[in-house]
Amino acid sequence: MNIGLEKERRRSPRFPWIVEIKANVLSADEIFEDAPDSLKAVTEDIGAGGVAVLTDQALPENAVLRCEFGVPGSPSVIPTLMQVRWSESVGDKRLCKLGLQFLL
């Protein structure tokens, strides 16, 4: 049995995609003292259901975000609503990787 396949819960494949993202926190079940109102991040990959991003801000699971994805080579942005599904520390724990699910 392949343990790596057993852990995989994605319903669609992921593809590398690196763009800047800006987000405002609209709501969160768990609010902690240092929770940011907004954050800047860089996407790592994208799939039909969501994106993985790297940021220096941790957010609680289930937080709802209004996000704007940058369009490379253009001043345009793509707005959407997303929800934090998971987070984990990366490397020396100064960075955080978030799994964001598209809500619309």
C-alpha positions as CSV (number, residue, x, y, z in Angstrom):
1,M,0.0,0.0,0.0
2,N,1.3,3.5,-0.9
3,I,1.1,5.7,2.2
4,G,1.5,8.8,0.1
5,L,-1.6,8.0,-1.9
6,E,-3.5,7.3,1.3
7,K,-2.8,10.8,2.6
8,E,-3.8,12.5,-0.6
9,R,-7.3,14.1,-0.2
10,R,-7.3,16.4,-3.2
11,R,-10.1,15.8,-5.6
12,S,-8.3,17.4,-8.5
13,P,-4.7,17.6,-9.7
14,R,-2.6,20.6,-8.7
15,F,-0.4,22.7,-11.1
16,P,2.5,25.0,-10.3
17,W,1.3,28.7,-10.3
18,I,3.2,31.5,-8.8
19,V,1.5,34.9,-8.4
20,E,1.0,37.4,-5.6
21,I,-2.1,37.4,-3.6
22,K,-3.6,39.9,-1.2
23,A,-6.3,38.9,1.2
24,N,-8.6,40.5,3.8
25,V,-9.9,38.3,6.7
26,L,-13.7,38.5,6.7
27,S,-14.4,36.0,9.5
28,A,-12.8,33.3,11.5
29,D,-14.2,30.8,14.0
30,E,-11.1,31.2,16.2
31,I,-9.7,34.7,16.6
32,F,-6.4,35.0,18.2
33,E,-4.6,38.1,19.6
34,D,-2.2,38.5,16.7
35,A,-4.5,37.6,13.9
36,P,-4.0,39.9,10.9
37,D,-6.8,41.8,9.2
38,S,-5.0,41.3,5.9
39,L,-2.1,39.4,4.5
40,K,0.1,39.2,1.4
41,A,1.2,35.8,0.1
42,V,2.6,34.0,-2.9
43,T,0.8,31.1,-4.5
44,E,2.6,27.8,-4.8
45,D,0.1,25.7,-6.8
46,I,-3.5,25.8,-8.0
47,G,-6.2,23.2,-8.6
48,A,-9.9,23.2,-9.3
49,G,-10.7,23.4,-5.6
50,G,-8.1,25.8,-4.3
51,V,-4.6,27.0,-3.9
52,A,-1.6,26.6,-1.7
53,V,0.1,29.8,-0.6
54,L,3.2,30.8,1.4
55,T,2.9,33.7,3.8
56,D,4.5,35.0,7.0
57,Q,1.1,35.2,8.7
58,A,-0.7,32.2,10.3
59,L,-4.5,32.1,10.1
60,P,-7.0,29.8,11.8
61,E,-8.7,27.0,9.9
62,N,-12.1,28.0,8.5
63,A,-11.2,31.7,8.3
64,V,-12.9,33.3,5.3
65,L,-10.9,35.6,3.1
66,R,-11.6,38.0,0.3
67,C,-8.6,37.4,-2.0
68,E,-7.2,39.2,-5.0
69,F,-4.9,37.3,-7.3
70,G,-2.4,39.3,-9.3
71,V,-2.4,38.9,-13.1
72,P,1.2,38.7,-14.3
73,G,2.1,41.5,-16.7
74,S,-1.1,43.4,-15.9
75,P,-2.4,45.8,-13.2
76,S,-5.6,43.7,-13.1
77,V,-6.5,41.4,-10.2
78,I,-8.9,38.4,-9.9
79,P,-11.2,38.7,-6.8
80,T,-12.6,35.7,-5.1
81,L,-13.7,34.3,-1.7
82,M,-11.7,31.6,-0.1
83,Q,-11.6,29.6,3.1
84,V,-8.5,28.4,5.0
85,R,-8.7,24.6,5.1
86,W,-5.3,23.9,6.7
87,S,-2.0,25.5,7.7
88,E,1.5,24.3,8.5
89,S,4.8,25.9,9.5
90,V,7.5,25.8,6.8
91,G,11.3,25.6,7.3
92,D,12.4,27.6,10.3
93,K,8.8,28.4,11.1
94,R,8.9,32.0,9.9
95,L,6.8,31.0,6.9
96,C,3.4,29.4,6.9
97,K,1.9,27.4,4.2
98,L,-1.9,27.7,3.9
99,G,-4.4,25.6,1.9
100,L,-7.2,27.8,0.6
101,Q,-10.4,26.5,-0.8
102,F,-12.4,28.5,-3.4
103,L,-15.8,29.5,-2.1
104,L,-16.7,31.3,-5.3
